[in-house]
Amino acid sequence: MRWATRLQLGNELRPEDLDSSDAYESGPGDRSRDHERIALAPMLKIAVSVLAIAAIVLEVLDVLSTYHMLAHGGHEQNPIVAWFMQVLGNAWPVCKLPEIALIFILWAFAPRPIALICLSVAVAGYSFVVWHNYHI
């Protein structure tokens, strides 16, 4: 599999993926950038893993902070979650399972750059929600 295809699929590059013909296709100065991509691949994998774990922890903290917010007289502002609360009653945290499944799918199957962006946005958003719920 050519190195460009590996990158497009989100797979990690290996040094043997680069051959002398790649240098001519991409330009003589691009070879060092290819090696930088190979060097950064493990860091990207670690970053995605850390963000996935953080997103899952924030999902749990979102449920706990929602209970805290409701106990202090607040109300759910997300209409979808409010509907689940009405329909499912005390089992409303079950509505978080598809979100956790999506986090696992991003972590396991999405190309690393896409997973990094999606999980970064999720962590930032849920961090704000949890912070907001505890400040009510």
VOPAGU-2260 file (C-alpha; in pm, 1 decimal, decimal comma):
REM VOPAGU-2260
SITE   aa  ch    i         X         Y         Z
SITE  MET   A    0       0,0       0,0       0,0
SITE  ARG   A    1     144,4     334,5    -100,6
SITE  TRP   A    2     224,3     583,0     175,8
SITE  ALA   A    3     -23,3     840,6      44,0
SITE  THR   A    4    -301,2     581,5      61,5
SITE  ARG   A    5    -199,2     490,7     417,1
SITE  LEU   A    6    -222,8     856,0     518,5
SITE  GLN   A    7    -561,9     900,4     354,6
SITE  LEU   A    8    -695,8     593,1     534,1
SITE  GLY   A    9    -557,2     716,7     865,9
SITE  ASN   A   10    -316,0     427,4     897,3
SITE  GLU   A   11      26,4     477,7    1042,4
SITE  LEU   A   12     321,9     510,2     811,9
SITE  ARG   A   13     616,8     276,8     834,3
SITE  PRO   A   14     965,3     360,8     705,1
SITE  GLU   A   15     941,3      79,3     448,2
SITE  ASP   A   16     635,6     254,4     298,1
SITE  LEU   A   17     868,7     519,7     160,2
SITE  ASP   A   18    1071,5     422,8    -141,9
SITE  SER   A   19    1287,8     623,8    -375,6
SITE  SER   A   20    1005,2     675,4    -625,9
SITE  ASP   A   21     801,3     861,0    -361,0
SITE  ALA   A   22    1064,9    1134,0    -341,8
SITE  TYR   A   23    1027,1    1205,2    -713,6
SITE  GLU   A   24     647,8    1211,5    -705,2
SITE  SER   A   25     618,1    1450,8    -414,3
SITE  GLY   A   26     926,7    1664,4    -472,6
SITE  PRO   A   27    1281,4    1640,1    -345,0
SITE  GLY   A   28    1219,2    1837,4     -21,9
SITE  ASP   A   29     909,5    1643,5      81,9
SITE  ARG   A   30    1102,4    1336,7     200,7
SITE  SER   A   31    1184,6    1494,2     538,7
SITE  ARG   A   32     816,4    1581,1     588,7
SITE  ASP   A   33     726,6    1216,4     530,1
SITE  HIS   A   34     964,9    1112,3     804,4
SITE  GLU   A   35     814,3    1377,4    1033,7
SITE  ARG   A   36     470,3    1223,7     973,4
SITE  ILE   A   37     607,3     883,7    1069,2
SITE  ALA   A   38     762,4    1029,7    1384,8
SITE  LEU   A   39     440,1    1207,6    1485,1
SITE  ALA   A   40     211,3     907,9    1426,8
SITE  PRO   A   41     263,2     756,3    1775,6
SITE  MET   A   42     200,8    1095,9    1937,7
SITE  LEU   A   43    -120,7    1134,9    1739,6
SITE  LYS   A   44    -232,1     788,4    1849,0
SITE  ILE   A   45    -165,1     877,6    2214,7
SITE  ALA   A   46    -344,8    1212,2    2181,1
SITE  VAL   A   47    -653,8    1046,5    2033,5
SITE  SER   A   48    -652,0     785,3    2310,5
SITE  VAL   A   49    -623,6    1048,1    2584,2
SITE  LEU   A   50    -903,6    1253,9    2429,7
SITE  ALA   A   51   -1128,3     946,6    2396,4
SITE  ILE   A   52   -1077,6     858,6    2762,3
SITE  ALA   A   53   -1137,8    1221,1    2861,5
SITE  ALA   A   54   -1458,8    1229,1    2655,4
SITE  ILE   A   55   -1589,2     912,8    2823,6
SITE  VAL   A   56   -1506,4    1049,4    3169,3
SITE  LEU   A   57   -1681,6    1374,3    3078,8
SITE  GLU   A   58   -1991,4    1177,5    2970,5
SITE  VAL   A   59   -2007,7    1029,1    3321,2
SITE  LEU   A   60   -1940,4    1368,0    3478,9
SITE  ASP   A   61   -2215,4    1517,4    3263,6
SITE  VAL   A   62   -2468,0    1276,4    3415,2
SITE  LEU   A   63   -2342,0    1342,3    3770,0
SITE  SER   A   64   -2335,3    1718,9    3718,5
SITE  THR   A   65   -2687,3    1706,7    3572,6
SITE  TYR   A   66   -2809,4    1533,2    3889,0
SITE  HIS   A   67   -2632,8    1804,7    4091,1
SITE  MET   A   68   -2788,7    2080,9    3882,3
SITE  LEU   A   69   -3139,0    1930,4    3911,0
SITE  ALA   A   70   -3099,8    1890,6    4287,7
SITE  HIS   A   71   -3023,1    2261,8    4314,8
SITE  GLY   A   72   -3333,0    2375,5    4126,8
SITE  GLY   A   73   -3196,4    2383,8    3773,7
SITE  HIS   A   74   -3360,8    2230,6    3468,8
SITE  GLU   A   75   -3225,4    2045,2    3166,8
SITE  GLN   A   76   -3163,5    2286,4    2879,9
SITE  ASN   A   77   -3100,8    2023,7    2612,9
SITE  PRO   A   78   -3447,4    1943,5    2471,1
SITE  ILE   A   79   -3343,0    1595,6    2357,2
SITE  VAL   A   80   -3212,4    1496,7    2701,2
SITE  ALA   A   81   -3517,7    1659,0    2863,2
SITE  TRP   A   82   -3737,4    1437,5    2643,6
SITE  PHE   A   83   -3538,8    1129,2    2747,8
SITE  MET   A   84   -3581,0    1234,0    3111,7
SITE  GLN   A   85   -3955,3    1257,2    3062,6
SITE  VAL   A   86   -3987,6     929,0    2872,8
SITE  LEU   A   87   -3730,4     715,1    3055,5
SITE  GLY   A   88   -3762,3     861,8    3403,4
SITE  ASN   A   89   -3471,7     757,2    3625,6
SITE  ALA   A   90   -3318,7     554,6    3341,0
SITE  TRP   A   91   -3247,5     868,2    3135,4
SITE  PRO   A   92   -2865,4     822,7    3152,7
SITE  VAL   A   93   -2916,2     535,7    2905,6
SITE  CYS   A   94   -2938,9     806,7    2639,3
SITE  LYS   A   95   -2563,3     856,6    2685,0
SITE  LEU   A   96   -2481,0     507,3    2553,0
SITE  PRO   A   97   -2496,3     604,4    2181,7
SITE  GLU   A   98   -2261,6     894,2    2253,8
SITE  ILE   A   99   -2015,8     662,5    2428,6
SITE  ALA   A  100   -2042,3     420,9    2134,8
SITE  LEU   A  101   -1960,1     706,7    1896,1
SITE  ILE   A  102   -1652,8     791,4    2103,7
SITE  PHE   A  103   -1535,8     429,4    2077,8
SITE  ILE   A  104   -1600,2     427,7    1701,7
SITE  LEU   A  105   -1396,5     746,8    1657,1
SITE  TRP   A  106   -1120,4     606,2    1874,3
SITE  ALA   A  107   -1101,9     270,4    1698,4
SITE  PHE   A  108   -1194,3     331,3    1335,2
SITE  ALA   A  109   -1175,2     697,3    1232,8
SITE  PRO   A  110    -860,3     833,3    1071,0
SITE  ARG   A  111    -647,0     981,6    1348,6
SITE  PRO   A  112    -662,7    1346,4    1232,6
SITE  ILE   A  113   -1042,9    1334,4    1208,2
SITE  ALA   A  114   -1072,9    1157,7    1544,6
SITE  LEU   A  115    -844,0    1419,0    1699,7
SITE  ILE   A  116   -1062,9    1705,5    1580,0
SITE  CYS   A  117   -1395,5    1541,0    1670,0
SITE  LEU   A  118   -1282,4    1431,3    2014,9
SITE  SER   A  119   -1124,4    1771,5    2086,3
SITE  VAL   A  120   -1454,9    1941,4    2010,2
SITE  ALA   A  121   -1643,6    1686,9    2224,1
SITE  VAL   A  122   -1407,0    1732,2    2520,0
SITE  ALA   A  123   -1427,8    2111,5    2496,0
SITE  GLY   A  124   -1808,3    2104,9    2473,2
SITE  TYR   A  125   -1863,8    1858,9    2755,8
SITE  SER   A  126   -1609,9    2039,3    2973,8
SITE  PHE   A  127   -1819,4    2353,3    2941,9
SITE  VAL   A  128   -2144,5    2164,5    3013,4
SITE  VAL   A  129   -2001,3    2000,7    3325,6
SITE  TRP   A  130   -1853,2    2330,7    3445,2
SITE  HIS   A  131   -2186,9    2505,1    3384,6
SITE  ASN   A  132   -2387,1    2237,4    3567,8
SITE  TYR   A  133   -2169,0    2262,4    3878,5
SITE  HIS   A  134   -2196,8    2640,7    3885,3
SITE  ILE   A  135   -2574,4    2644,8    3923,7
